[in-house]
Amino acid sequence: MKKLLIIPGILITLFSSFFVFAAIGDLITGDKQGTGTGVLLGLLVFFLGTAFSGILLARYGLGKKKSNLSEFDQEQRVLALAKTTGGKLTVADVALHCRLTIDESKDILDKIAAQGVAEMQFTNDGNFFYLFPSFLINSEANQPLRQIPLNSTSYQHRERERE
């Protein structure tokens, strides 16, 4: 539906631009043909406004489509995914598995973290992920968060040490 706004926006902009250039031309050349300077300035301002509105309308029609899911549904999908992954998620994981854009994924994860359900954690190489403590495996839940392994190889190494 938003795509239908592109054509009227472009047409309004083109139509208004014609009158903007005509008014500027009449003001520069002084060829008023009975039209006063005040009227020309008024027309110039009016048609500049309509041209700007046409540009905004076309840009709105070209804008990215947001997800049709409510925030509640987005949160539920993210929480379900966090439970299946053992409590660790990246923005890319959420975007891929929850069918959200990258921006939507980041926003919903930040919102969940701000509510205290998840925590942002950083890896040694500077990347980050979101940790959901309530979904961690029992053996990991009893340890401080900084000791939770960041990749599977360190997890396997720690398991060998326990044996």
C-alpha positions in Angstrom: 0.0 0.0 0.0 2.9 2.4 0.8 4.3 1.8 -2.7 1.2 3.5 -4.2 2.3 6.8 -2.6 5.5 7.0 -4.7 3.8 8.0 -8.0 1.6 10.8 -6.5 4.6 12.1 -4.5 6.7 12.3 -7.7 3.9 14.0 -9.7 3.2 16.5 -6.9 6.9 17.3 -6.8 7.2 17.8 -10.6 4.0 19.8 -10.8 5.1 22.1 -8.0 8.7 22.4 -9.4 7.3 23.9 -12.6 5.6 26.7 -10.7 8.6 27.2 -8.5 10.9 27.8 -11.5 8.3 30.0 -13.2 8.0 32.2 -10.1 11.8 32.4 -9.8 12.1 33.3 -13.4 9.4 36.0 -13.2 11.1 37.5 -10.1 14.6 37.5 -11.7 13.5 38.9 -15.1 11.0 41.3 -13.6 8.4 40.2 -16.2 5.4 40.4 -13.9 2.6 40.9 -16.5 0.3 42.4 -13.8 1.4 40.0 -11.0 3.0 41.8 -8.0 6.2 40.8 -6.4 4.3 39.8 -3.2 2.1 37.5 -5.1 5.0 35.9 -6.8 6.8 35.4 -3.5 3.6 33.9 -2.0 3.3 31.5 -4.9 7.0 30.6 -4.6 6.7 29.7 -0.9 3.4 27.8 -1.5 4.8 25.7 -4.3 8.1 25.1 -2.5 6.0 23.7 0.3 4.0 21.4 -2.0 7.2 20.2 -3.7 8.7 19.4 -0.3 5.6 17.5 0.7 5.7 15.5 -2.6 9.3 14.6 -1.9 8.3 13.4 1.7 5.4 11.4 0.3 7.6 9.7 -2.3 10.2 8.9 0.4 7.6 7.5 2.7 6.4 5.2 -0.1 10.0 4.1 -0.7 10.6 3.5 3.0 11.5 0.1 4.4 8.6 -2.1 5.4 8.4 -2.8 9.1 7.5 -6.2 10.5 3.7 -6.9 10.9 4.4 -8.5 14.2 3.5 -6.6 17.4 6.2 -6.0 20.0 4.7 -8.7 22.2 5.0 -11.3 19.3 8.5 -10.2 18.6 9.5 -10.6 22.3 7.8 -14.0 22.3 9.8 -15.2 19.3 13.1 -13.9 20.7 12.4 -15.6 24.0 11.5 -18.9 22.4 14.7 -18.7 20.3 16.8 -17.9 23.4 15.4 -20.9 25.1 16.3 -23.2 22.2 19.8 -21.9 21.9 20.6 -22.3 25.6 20.3 -18.6 26.4 22.8 -17.0 24.0 21.7 -14.9 21.0 23.3 -12.5 18.5 21.4 -9.9 16.5 22.0 -11.9 13.4 20.5 -15.0 15.1 17.3 -13.1 15.9 17.1 -11.6 12.4 17.4 -14.9 10.7 15.2 -17.1 12.9 12.5 -14.6 13.9 12.1 -13.1 10.4 12.9 -9.5 11.6 15.2 -6.9 10.1 18.6 -6.3 11.7 17.4 -3.0 13.1 14.2 -4.6 14.5 16.3 -7.4 16.0 18.7 -5.0 17.7 15.9 -2.8 19.0 13.9 -5.8 20.5 17.1 -7.3 22.1 18.0 -3.9 23.6 14.5 -3.5 24.9 14.6 -7.0 26.5 18.1 -6.2 28.0 16.8 -2.9 29.4 14.0 -4.8 31.2 16.6 -7.0 32.9 15.7 -10.3 31.1 18.9 -10.4 29.1 22.4 -9.0 29.4 24.8 -7.9 26.7 28.1 -9.7 26.8 31.3 -9.1 24.9 33.6 -11.7 23.4 37.4 -11.5 23.4 37.4 -10.4 19.8 35.0 -7.4 20.4 31.8 -9.0 19.2 28.7 -9.1 21.4 25.8 -11.3 22.2 22.8 -11.3 24.5 22.8 -13.7 27.4 19.5 -14.8 28.9 20.5 -16.1 32.4 17.1 -17.8 33.0 17.7 -20.1 29.9 21.2 -21.1 30.7 22.0 -24.8 31.2 22.0 -25.6 34.9 25.8 -26.2 35.2 26.5 -22.8 33.7 23.8 -21.0 35.7 25.7 -21.5 39.0 28.9 -19.9 37.7 29.6 -16.2 37.4 28.7 -14.8 33.9 32.3 -13.9 33.1 33.3 -17.6 33.2 30.8 -18.8 30.7 32.6 -20.0 27.6 32.3 -17.9 24.5 32.8 -20.7 22.0 32.3 -24.5 21.9 36.0 -25.4 22.1 36.5 -23.7 25.5 33.4 -25.4 26.7 34.8 -28.8 25.7 38.1 -28.0 27.3 36.4 -27.1 30.6 34.3 -30.3 30.5 37.5 -32.4 30.1 39.0 -30.6 33.2 36.1 -31.6 35.3 36.4 -35.2 34.4 
